[in-house]
Amino acid sequence: MSFRQFPATGNDGNSYIILEFHDEQGGPDGKPALRYELSDGQRLVRKDNRFAVADGTLVLTAD
């Protein structure tokens, strides 16, 4: 497993770092499995260049 990090801006105006975890073994479809989290461990759901926490209270846009 490897990871990269990149900056994002939240809908609250604050700056965040998103961690992207890359599982080389891949998912059930054979494609690499990606997971996104904030540094405090909150999971993020990705849609295009936007990321959101599960309850939708924080939405991030990749810079």
C-alpha positions in Angstrom: 0.0 0.0 0.0 1.2 3.5 -0.8 -0.2 6.9 -0.3 0.1 10.5 -1.5 -1.2 13.7 -0.1 -2.6 16.8 -1.7 -4.1 20.1 -0.6 -7.8 21.0 -0.6 -10.0 23.8 0.6 -13.1 23.1 2.6 -16.6 24.7 2.4 -15.7 26.2 5.7 -12.8 28.2 4.1 -10.1 26.2 5.8 -7.2 24.4 4.2 -6.9 20.6 4.5 -4.6 17.8 3.4 -6.3 14.8 1.8 -4.5 11.5 2.0 -5.0 9.1 -0.9 -4.2 5.5 -0.1 -3.5 3.2 -3.0 -3.8 -0.6 -2.6 -1.7 -2.2 -5.2 -3.5 -5.5 -4.8 -6.6 -3.9 -6.2 -10.3 -4.4 -5.6 -12.6 -7.2 -6.8 -12.7 -5.8 -10.3 -8.9 -5.9 -10.6 -8.4 -2.1 -10.6 -6.3 -0.4 -7.9 -8.4 0.3 -4.8 -8.2 4.0 -3.7 -9.3 5.3 -0.3 -9.4 9.0 0.8 -9.0 10.3 4.4 -8.3 13.4 6.3 -5.3 13.4 8.7 -7.6 12.7 11.6 -8.8 9.5 10.0 -12.2 10.7 8.7 -13.1 8.9 5.5 -13.9 10.9 2.4 -16.1 10.0 -0.5 -14.8 11.3 -3.9 -16.8 12.7 -6.8 -14.7 14.3 -9.5 -12.5 16.9 -7.7 -14.7 17.1 -4.7 -14.5 15.1 -1.5 -17.0 14.9 1.4 -17.3 13.3 4.8 -20.0 10.7 5.2 -22.6 13.1 6.7 -21.9 15.8 4.1 -21.1 18.5 6.7 -17.6 19.1 5.2 -17.1 19.3 1.4 -13.5 19.7 0.1 -12.3 20.8 -3.3 -8.9 19.7 -4.4 -6.6 22.7 -5.1 
